[in-house]
Amino acid sequence: MDLWEWIKVLILGIVEGITEWLPISSTGHMILVDEFIKLDVSPEFMNMFLVVIQLGAILAVVVLYWQKIWPFHRKTKPVGNRRKNNGFWATHTDRDKITLWGKIIVSCLPAIVIGLPLNDTLETYFYNYVTVSLMLILYGVLFIVVENRNKRRAVKISSLEELDYKTALLIGVFQVLSLIPGTSRSGSTILGGILLGTSRTVAAEFTFFLAIPVMFGASLLKLVKFGFHFTGTELLILLVGMVTAFVVSILAIKFLMSYIKRNDFKAFGWYRIILGIIVILYFLIFS
């Protein structure tokens, strides 16, 4: 591949890293970018690449939030009379983190039950610029409406520990909406969390954690469907895209968590509306 093709891979990795965590639809943006910069690869590989590149973004969550999500830790005291320098330590299980993973699993169930049977149908009929544009606009409007309404509502859930299983399951139901490209997985679950009474921080963090099993599962399915018969170039393209998405995701997550401490999500709503209109006008004029 020539230099321009590698630049395209970097662009796709950057777009994935930014849009995966901001509530503006990563899949929608990746489909739109692919409309303008076509990688010189097979359609089957590109279909797989657009999903599996998300693994890089997911690893960013694991790295940034390791202390919050990993439930097994070594105690700071040696077991019995064993000396510290012998390296014998007891393993401590954090029950709060085990409970958090229980809530994450419960929240994944609607996507598994509803999403898996519909996956191929949705890809066939909805992975296009028209659907993406309309969903960008629709959920942009919803973000503005919900945030305006949210000003008059008290936060009921201000920490992950206060998030109960019922609320987690309902957030999972909202996640099902993101099966339509252009909706945004983070956007639908954040909106759902806010409507259910969580703070913006809780909604965002739970969305990050919920993405771990969902995206690992989706990526595994795509890899199995594609097969593991990569050429050397295809494997390198996938690795470069994932590493780029990982690095950019670190920055995007830090930005979002800092931003929502002082601001609401209405700016993202306006961005979605403007982008959706621009895309519709572009294809109406030039297609």
Backbone torsions as a table, in degrees:
resi	resn	phi	psi	omega
1	MET	NA	147.3	179.0
2	ASP	-85.7	176.7	-175.0
3	LEU	-59.4	-40.4	-177.8
4	TRP	-61.5	-35.5	178.8
5	GLU	-65.8	-38.4	178.0
6	TRP	-69.6	-34.0	175.3
7	ILE	-62.6	-39.1	176.9
8	LYS	-60.5	-42.5	178.9
9	VAL	-61.3	-43.0	178.6
10	LEU	-63.0	-41.1	179.2
11	ILE	-61.6	-45.4	179.3
12	LEU	-62.8	-39.3	177.7
13	GLY	-65.3	-39.7	178.6
14	ILE	-65.9	-44.7	179.4
15	VAL	-61.7	-44.1	178.6
16	GLU	-61.4	-46.6	-177.6
17	GLY	-62.2	-35.5	179.9
18	ILE	-78.6	-48.8	-168.7
19	THR	-83.8	-15.1	179.4
20	GLU	-63.8	-34.4	-172.9
21	TRP	-104.9	-27.3	173.8
22	LEU	-78.5	144.8	-173.9
23	PRO	-78.5	57.3	-175.4
24	ILE	-128.6	9.8	174.3
25	SER	77.8	99.8	177.3
26	SER	-69.7	-45.7	-179.8
27	THR	-61.0	-43.1	178.0
28	GLY	-59.4	-45.8	179.6
29	HIS	-66.0	-39.0	-179.5
30	MET	-66.0	-39.0	176.9
31	ILE	-64.2	-42.8	-179.2
32	LEU	-66.9	-43.2	178.3
33	VAL	-61.9	-40.2	179.6
34	ASP	-64.1	-24.6	176.3
35	GLU	-66.3	-30.5	-173.9
36	PHE	-100.8	-35.0	179.4
37	ILE	-123.4	97.7	-177.7
38	LYS	-83.7	120.2	173.0
39	LEU	-71.1	145.0	-179.8
40	ASP	-83.2	68.1	179.5
41	VAL	-137.0	170.9	179.6
42	SER	-71.5	153.6	176.7
43	PRO	-58.3	-36.1	-179.3
44	GLU	-65.6	-42.9	178.7
45	PHE	-66.6	-41.0	-178.6
46	MET	-64.3	-40.1	178.0
47	ASN	-60.5	-40.4	177.6
48	MET	-72.0	-42.8	-177.2
49	PHE	-58.6	-42.1	-176.2
50	LEU	-64.1	-20.9	177.3
51	VAL	-97.1	-47.9	-173.5
52	VAL	-69.5	-24.6	176.7
53	ILE	-59.7	-20.8	179.5
54	GLN	-66.2	-19.3	177.6
55	LEU	-60.1	-35.1	176.5
56	GLY	-62.3	-41.8	178.6
57	ALA	-65.1	-39.3	-179.1
58	ILE	-65.2	-39.4	179.0
59	LEU	-61.2	-28.1	176.7
60	ALA	-64.1	-41.0	177.1
61	VAL	-63.4	-44.9	-179.4
62	VAL	-59.7	-43.2	-179.2
63	VAL	-67.8	-47.0	-176.1
64	LEU	-69.5	-33.8	-172.5
65	TYR	-115.5	23.3	-177.0
66	TRP	-53.6	-44.8	-177.8
67	GLN	-66.3	-24.9	-179.1
68	LYS	-87.2	-22.1	-173.2
69	ILE	-113.2	-20.2	-177.2
70	TRP	-87.1	116.1	-171.0
71	PRO	-86.1	-5.5	-175.3
72	PHE	-112.5	122.5	-178.0
73	HIS	-137.6	154.4	176.4
74	ARG	-85.7	138.5	176.5
75	LYS	-68.8	161.1	-178.4
76	THR	-89.1	5.1	177.7
77	LYS	-122.0	142.7	177.7
78	PRO	-70.8	158.0	-179.3
79	VAL	-80.0	130.1	176.5
80	GLY	58.2	-131.2	-178.8
81	ASN	-98.0	8.9	-178.9
82	ARG	-69.7	136.2	-177.8
83	ARG	-77.6	151.3	-177.5
84	LYS	-57.0	-42.1	-175.3
85	ASN	-73.3	-4.6	173.7
86	ASN	-81.1	-14.3	175.2
87	GLY	82.0	17.2	179.6
88	PHE	-94.8	116.5	-176.9
89	TRP	-134.3	151.4	175.2
90	ALA	-85.2	147.5	178.3
91	THR	-93.4	128.2	-179.9
92	HIS	-103.9	130.0	178.2
93	THR	-101.8	123.2	-179.8
94	ASP	-86.6	109.3	-175.5
95	ARG	-65.6	-34.6	179.0
96	ASP	-62.0	-38.3	179.4
97	LYS	-74.0	-35.2	173.7
98	ILE	-61.3	-43.1	178.4
99	THR	-63.4	-40.5	178.1
100	LEU	-58.9	-43.1	179.1
101	TRP	-67.6	-30.5	174.3
102	GLY	-62.8	-41.7	178.3
103	LYS	-66.7	-38.2	178.8
104	ILE	-63.4	-44.0	179.9
105	ILE	-63.1	-43.9	178.1
106	VAL	-60.3	-39.9	-178.8
107	SER	-69.2	-22.7	179.3
108	CYS	-79.8	-20.1	-172.4
109	LEU	-58.4	-44.9	179.6
110	PRO	-58.9	-40.0	179.5
111	ALA	-65.7	-36.0	179.4
112	ILE	-69.2	-46.7	-175.5
113	VAL	-69.7	-41.4	-175.4
114	ILE	-95.2	-41.2	-172.3
115	GLY	-71.5	-43.9	-176.0
116	LEU	-59.6	-46.8	-179.8
117	PRO	-65.4	-25.8	-175.5
118	LEU	-97.2	-1.7	-171.2
119	ASN	-56.2	-51.2	-177.5
120	ASP	-66.0	-39.4	179.5
121	THR	-63.6	-43.9	180.0
122	LEU	-63.8	-40.9	179.1
123	GLU	-63.3	-38.5	-177.1
124	THR	-68.0	-43.3	-169.3
125	TYR	-104.6	-18.7	-171.6
126	PHE	-118.4	-8.0	-179.1
127	TYR	-84.2	76.5	-179.9
128	ASN	-153.2	166.7	-173.5
129	TYR	-67.3	-29.3	-179.8
130	VAL	-63.9	-51.0	179.2
131	THR	-61.0	-46.6	-179.3
132	VAL	-58.3	-46.6	-178.0
133	SER	-62.2	-46.1	-178.9
134	LEU	-64.2	-40.0	179.0
135	MET	-70.2	-35.7	175.0
136	LEU	-58.3	-46.5	-178.6
137	ILE	-68.2	-47.8	-176.7
138	LEU	-58.2	-49.9	-177.2
139	TYR	-76.5	-21.4	171.1
140	GLY	-63.4	-45.5	176.9
141	VAL	-61.8	-43.3	-179.1
142	LEU	-62.2	-39.9	177.9
143	PHE	-59.5	-44.8	-179.3
144	ILE	-65.0	-45.2	-179.8
145	VAL	-63.0	-47.1	-177.7
146	VAL	-64.7	-41.7	-179.8
147	GLU	-67.6	-37.4	176.0
148	ASN	-63.4	-41.1	177.7
149	ARG	-68.4	-34.8	-175.0
150	ASN	-66.2	-22.4	179.6
151	LYS	-62.7	-25.7	-176.3
152	ARG	-100.7	8.7	-177.5
153	ARG	-116.8	143.0	177.7
154	ALA	-84.4	143.5	177.2
155	VAL	-73.8	127.3	-179.9
156	LYS	-94.4	-30.8	-175.5
157	ILE	-125.1	107.9	-174.7
158	SER	-110.0	3.0	176.8
159	SER	-148.2	158.8	179.9
160	LEU	-63.9	-30.2	179.5
161	GLU	-65.8	-30.5	-179.2
162	GLU	-80.1	-12.2	-179.9
163	LEU	-72.9	117.5	-178.0
164	ASP	-92.2	173.6	-176.2
165	TYR	-66.8	-35.6	179.6
166	LYS	-62.9	-45.9	179.0
167	THR	-64.2	-39.7	178.3
168	ALA	-60.7	-42.7	179.2
169	LEU	-64.0	-41.5	-180.0
170	LEU	-67.1	-36.2	174.3
171	ILE	-62.4	-37.9	176.2
172	GLY	-62.0	-34.8	176.7
173	VAL	-65.0	-41.1	176.9
174	PHE	-63.1	-33.5	-179.7
175	GLN	-62.7	-30.6	179.3
176	VAL	-58.2	-32.4	179.7
177	LEU	-59.1	-28.0	-176.4
178	SER	-74.5	-3.0	175.3
179	LEU	-64.5	-23.4	175.2
180	ILE	-83.0	118.8	-177.2
181	PRO	-60.7	141.0	-177.1
182	GLY	99.7	-14.6	-179.6
183	THR	-74.6	-48.8	-176.0
184	SER	92.1	118.2	177.5
185	ARG	-63.4	-47.9	179.1
186	SER	-65.4	-37.1	-180.0
187	GLY	-63.4	-45.8	-177.6
188	SER	-67.8	-40.8	-178.9
189	THR	-74.0	-35.1	175.9
190	ILE	-65.7	-45.6	176.0
191	LEU	-58.3	-45.4	179.2
192	GLY	-60.7	-44.8	179.3
193	GLY	-60.7	-44.2	179.6
194	ILE	-63.8	-44.0	178.8
195	LEU	-62.9	-30.0	-179.5
196	LEU	-86.5	0.2	173.1
197	GLY	102.7	8.6	177.7
198	THR	-82.0	158.9	171.9
199	SER	-72.5	163.6	178.5
200	ARG	-62.0	-37.9	-179.0
201	THR	-65.1	-45.4	178.6
202	VAL	-63.4	-44.2	179.6
203	ALA	-59.6	-43.4	-178.6
204	ALA	-68.5	-47.0	-177.8
205	GLU	-65.1	-42.1	179.0
206	PHE	-64.7	-34.7	175.2
207	THR	-61.9	-43.3	177.8
208	PHE	-59.4	-48.8	-176.0
209	PHE	-68.0	-37.7	179.0
210	LEU	-62.5	-29.0	-178.5
211	ALA	-68.3	-24.8	-174.0
212	ILE	-60.7	-59.4	179.2
213	PRO	-69.4	-34.4	-177.9
214	VAL	-62.9	-47.3	-176.1
215	MET	-77.3	-34.2	174.7
216	PHE	-62.2	-42.4	178.9
217	GLY	-64.6	-45.5	-179.8
218	ALA	-63.6	-40.0	-179.8
219	SER	-66.9	-40.8	179.2
220	LEU	-62.5	-42.6	178.9
221	LEU	-61.5	-42.0	179.5
222	LYS	-65.6	-40.3	179.5
223	LEU	-65.7	-41.7	178.8
224	VAL	-64.7	-42.3	-179.6
225	LYS	-65.5	-39.5	-180.0
226	PHE	-74.4	-34.8	-172.8
227	GLY	94.4	162.5	-176.8
228	PHE	-103.8	30.4	-178.3
229	HIS	-98.0	68.7	-179.2
230	PHE	-83.3	145.1	165.7
231	THR	-79.2	166.5	178.7
232	GLY	-59.4	-40.5	179.8
233	THR	-66.3	-43.3	179.9
234	GLU	-61.8	-42.7	179.4
235	LEU	-63.3	-41.8	179.8
236	LEU	-66.1	-39.8	177.1
237	ILE	-59.0	-45.1	-178.7
238	LEU	-64.3	-43.0	-179.5
239	LEU	-66.7	-43.6	179.2
240	VAL	-62.5	-43.3	178.5
241	GLY	-62.0	-43.1	-179.0
242	MET	-67.4	-43.4	179.3
243	VAL	-63.9	-42.3	177.7
244	THR	-61.9	-44.8	178.7
245	ALA	-62.0	-37.3	179.1
246	PHE	-62.3	-51.3	-177.3
247	VAL	-62.6	-46.8	-178.6
248	VAL	-67.3	-34.8	179.0
249	SER	-63.1	-38.6	176.8
250	ILE	-54.3	-47.7	-178.7
251	LEU	-68.6	-40.8	-177.3
252	ALA	-65.6	-42.4	-179.7
253	ILE	-65.1	-44.9	178.5
254	LYS	-61.5	-40.8	178.4
255	PHE	-62.3	-48.0	-176.0
256	LEU	-62.4	-45.5	-178.1
257	MET	-65.9	-33.9	175.6
258	SER	-71.0	-40.1	-176.4
259	TYR	-65.2	-45.8	-173.5
260	ILE	-75.5	-8.3	173.4
261	LYS	-70.9	-22.7	-176.5
262	ARG	-120.8	-12.0	-173.7
263	ASN	-136.9	164.2	173.8
264	ASP	-95.9	-169.4	-175.2
265	PHE	-96.8	8.0	-174.9
266	LYS	-63.9	-31.6	178.5
267	ALA	-60.8	-37.9	177.7
268	PHE	-68.6	-33.8	176.5
269	GLY	-62.9	-45.9	178.2
270	TRP	-64.1	-39.0	177.8
271	TYR	-59.9	-45.0	-178.9
272	ARG	-61.6	-44.5	-178.4
273	ILE	-62.4	-47.7	-178.1
274	ILE	-63.4	-45.3	180.0
275	LEU	-63.2	-43.4	179.8
276	GLY	-60.0	-42.7	178.8
277	ILE	-65.1	-43.8	-179.9
278	ILE	-60.4	-43.6	-178.2
279	VAL	-65.2	-44.0	178.6
280	ILE	-60.5	-46.5	-179.5
281	LEU	-63.6	-39.7	-179.3
282	TYR	-60.1	-48.9	-176.3
283	PHE	-73.7	-29.0	175.5
284	LEU	-67.4	-35.7	-177.5
285	ILE	-81.6	-41.8	-170.5
286	PHE	-104.1	-8.0	-179.3
287	SER	-89.2	NA	NA
